[in-house]
Amino acid sequence: MQDSKDRTDREKQAIIRMEGVRKMFGELCVLDGLTVSIPASQKVALIGPSGSGKSTILRVLMTLEAIDAGEVFIEEENLWKMSRKGREVAADTAHLSRIRNKVGMVFQQFNLFPHMNVLRNVTEAPVHVLGLEKQEARERAMDLLKLVGLADKVDSFPAQLSGGQKQRVAIARALAMRPKIMLFDEVTSALDPELVGEVLGVLRELARSTDMTMLIVTHQMNFAQDIADRVLFLERGRILEDNRPEVIFTRPEQERTQKFLRSILDAR
């Protein structure tokens, strides 16, 4: 009985909850009955081989991919279903949009608007989606650009920026929407090696100074060990190991986790 009560209490505190989530791409099963609960403010690193489902989890939470089975909850609201006239039906666009506003995402590619300068890239969504006054959006953007070290680039266009600078603008743009959950999908993978550190430094500062829930897909194991409260190791759409970073990176329980971590270290 106590175990059941503890589980119920954890679920009530969860900002993200996925239960039995299945996602197929044709014949390929990318998420295979995935169940996980993530408390508010937790920093979670998702690691594992390519194709293990890490990025798909983020894309499902961002409503970029629909699920084939299971349920997803954001702050105890069902993401993909809603109630209408006392019946549970598929979520409509308005429902998805309302819940998605709680979630921000930074992608591998920066996806900045090339025809807009840095300031407008960061203010556009708060003005047109959140309805902020332009001055308020500008003040918010300036604060965030200072946070990511780019206050001097407000008038620059993406083509004038380095890859690391573009990614930092992308982070500021996502933060400008004031999400409760931030998703980072291999945000350093498209960068030259010498630019990786500047972006990871911004993420370290966010993890240290904010209470946002953060899910980070990364192959940077030292970085994951530094900032994560929790590490999930995925393989073929399932969570094989879920533990504190000091356990995952020094004494993983699963042989598959051990093999993966050895392969990462050997590749350095």
C-alpha positions in Angstrom: 0.0 0.0 0.0 2.8 2.4 0.9 4.5 1.9 -2.5 1.2 2.6 -4.3 0.8 5.8 -2.2 4.4 7.0 -2.9 3.8 6.4 -6.6 0.6 8.4 -6.6 2.3 11.3 -4.7 5.1 11.4 -7.3 2.6 11.5 -10.1 0.7 14.4 -8.5 4.0 16.3 -8.4 5.0 15.5 -11.9 5.1 18.2 -14.5 5.5 15.6 -17.3 4.0 12.1 -17.2 4.1 9.6 -20.1 2.2 6.3 -19.7 2.6 3.4 -22.1 3.5 5.8 -25.0 4.0 4.1 -28.3 5.2 5.7 -31.5 5.6 4.1 -34.9 7.3 5.3 -38.0 5.9 2.8 -40.5 7.1 -0.6 -39.3 9.7 0.9 -37.0 8.7 1.2 -33.3 10.5 4.3 -31.9 8.8 4.5 -28.5 7.8 1.1 -27.1 5.3 1.5 -24.3 7.4 4.2 -22.7 6.4 5.2 -19.1 8.2 8.0 -17.2 7.3 10.7 -14.6 9.4 13.9 -14.3 8.9 16.2 -11.3 8.8 20.0 -11.8 12.3 21.7 -11.8 14.2 18.5 -12.5 17.1 18.5 -15.0 17.0 15.3 -16.9 19.6 14.1 -19.5 18.5 11.6 -22.1 21.4 9.5 -23.4 21.6 6.4 -25.6 22.5 5.3 -29.2 21.1 7.0 -32.3 17.6 5.9 -33.0 16.8 5.0 -29.4 13.9 7.4 -29.2 15.4 10.3 -27.3 14.6 13.1 -29.8 11.1 11.5 -30.4 10.3 12.0 -26.7 11.0 15.7 -27.1 9.0 16.0 -30.3 6.0 14.3 -28.8 6.1 16.7 -25.8 6.3 19.6 -28.3 3.4 18.2 -30.3 5.6 17.8 -33.4 4.8 14.1 -33.4 1.5 12.5 -32.5 1.5 9.2 -30.5 0.0 5.9 -31.6 -0.9 4.7 -28.1 -0.6 5.7 -24.5 -1.1 9.0 -22.7 1.0 12.2 -22.2 0.3 14.7 -19.4 1.7 18.2 -18.9 0.8 19.5 -15.4 -1.8 16.7 -15.2 -3.5 17.8 -18.4 -3.8 15.2 -21.1 -1.8 16.5 -24.0 -3.3 14.5 -26.8 -6.9 14.2 -25.5 -9.5 16.6 -24.2 -13.0 16.5 -22.7 -16.0 17.6 -24.8 -19.6 17.3 -23.5 -18.4 14.8 -20.9 -16.6 12.6 -23.5 -12.9 12.2 -24.1 -12.0 13.1 -27.6 -8.8 13.8 -29.6 -7.3 17.2 -28.7 -8.1 20.0 -31.1 -5.6 22.7 -32.3 -6.6 25.2 -29.5 -6.0 22.6 -26.8 -2.6 21.6 -28.2 -1.6 25.2 -28.6 -2.5 26.1 -25.1 -0.5 23.3 -23.5 2.4 23.7 -25.9 2.9 27.2 -24.7 4.2 25.7 -21.5 7.0 24.0 -23.4 10.0 25.5 -25.3 12.4 23.7 -27.5 15.8 24.3 -28.9 16.7 22.2 -31.9 20.0 20.9 -33.4 19.6 23.4 -36.2 19.0 26.9 -35.1 15.9 27.6 -37.2 16.3 31.4 -36.9 14.4 33.7 -39.3 17.1 34.8 -41.7 15.4 38.0 -42.7 15.0 39.2 -39.1 17.7 40.7 -36.9 18.6 39.1 -33.5 16.2 41.3 -31.5 13.2 40.6 -33.7 14.0 36.9 -33.8 13.6 36.9 -30.0 10.6 39.3 -29.8 8.4 38.0 -32.6 6.7 35.1 -30.8 6.1 36.9 -27.5 4.4 39.8 -29.4 2.3 37.7 -31.9 1.6 34.6 -29.8 1.6 35.9 -26.2 0.2 39.3 -27.1 3.0 41.2 -25.3 3.4 44.9 -26.0 6.5 45.5 -28.2 8.3 47.5 -25.4 7.8 44.7 -22.9 8.9 42.1 -25.4 12.0 44.2 -26.2 12.9 44.5 -22.5 12.4 40.7 -22.0 14.6 40.0 -25.1 17.3 42.3 -23.9 17.5 40.6 -20.5 17.7 37.2 -22.2 20.3 38.3 -24.7 22.4 39.6 -21.8 22.0 36.2 -20.2 23.3 34.4 -23.2 26.1 37.0 -23.8 24.7 38.6 -27.0 23.4 42.0 -25.9 25.8 43.5 -28.4 24.3 41.6 -31.4 20.7 42.8 -31.3 21.0 44.4 -34.8 22.9 41.6 -36.4 21.3 39.1 -38.8 21.7 35.3 -38.5 24.1 35.3 -41.5 26.5 37.5 -39.5 26.7 35.2 -36.5 28.8 32.2 -35.7 27.1 28.8 -35.1 27.5 29.2 -31.4 26.0 32.6 -31.5 23.0 31.4 -33.5 22.3 28.7 -31.0 22.5 31.1 -28.1 20.0 33.3 -29.9 17.8 30.3 -30.4 18.0 29.6 -26.6 17.0 33.2 -25.8 14.1 33.0 -28.3 12.7 29.9 -26.6 13.2 31.4 -23.1 11.3 34.5 -24.2 8.1 32.5 -24.2 8.6 31.9 -20.5 8.0 28.1 -20.7 7.8 25.9 -17.6 9.6 23.1 -19.5 12.6 23.5 -21.8 13.7 20.8 -24.2 17.1 20.7 -25.8 17.8 18.4 -28.7 21.5 17.8 -29.3 22.0 21.6 -29.4 25.7 21.3 -29.9 25.8 18.7 -32.6 25.8 21.1 -35.5 28.6 23.3 -34.0 32.3 23.3 -34.6 34.1 21.7 -31.6 35.5 25.1 -30.5 32.0 26.6 -30.3 30.5 23.8 -28.2 31.7 25.2 -24.9 30.0 28.6 -25.2 26.6 27.0 -25.7 27.1 24.4 -22.9 28.1 27.3 -20.6 24.7 28.9 -21.2 22.9 25.7 -20.4 24.9 25.2 -17.3 23.9 28.7 -16.1 20.2 28.0 -16.9 20.3 24.7 -15.0 22.0 26.5 -12.0 19.9 29.6 -11.9 16.4 28.7 -12.9 13.7 26.3 -11.7 12.6 25.3 -15.2 12.2 21.6 -15.9 14.8 20.7 -18.5 15.1 17.7 -20.7 18.4 17.5 -22.5 19.3 15.0 -25.3 23.1 15.0 -25.5 26.1 13.0 -26.3 28.2 15.3 -24.1 28.6 12.9 -21.2 30.7 15.2 -19.0 28.1 17.9 -19.5 25.3 15.5 -18.6 27.1 14.4 -15.5 27.7 18.0 -14.4 24.1 19.4 -14.7 21.6 16.6 -14.6 19.7 15.6 -11.5 18.8 12.4 -13.3 19.9 10.4 -16.4 17.7 8.2 -18.6 19.5 5.7 -20.8 17.3 4.6 -23.8 17.6 1.7 -26.1 15.0 0.9 -28.9 12.3 3.1 -27.5 12.6 1.9 -23.9 14.2 3.3 -20.8 16.8 0.7 -19.8 18.3 2.6 -16.9 17.1 5.6 -14.8 19.3 6.9 -12.1 21.4 9.7 -10.6 24.3 10.7 -12.8 26.9 9.5 -10.3 25.4 6.0 -10.6 24.9 6.0 -14.4 28.4 7.2 -15.1 30.4 5.3 -12.5 28.5 2.1 -11.8 25.7 1.5 -14.4 23.6 -1.5 -13.6 22.8 -2.6 -17.2 25.4 -4.2 -19.4 24.0 -2.3 -22.4 24.6 1.0 -20.6 28.1 0.0 -19.8 28.8 -0.9 -23.4 27.4 2.4 -24.6 29.4 4.5 -22.2 32.6 2.5 -23.1 32.0 3.2 -26.8 31.6 7.0 -26.1 34.8 7.1 -24.1 36.7 5.0 -26.7 35.6 7.4 -29.5 37.3 10.4 -27.8 
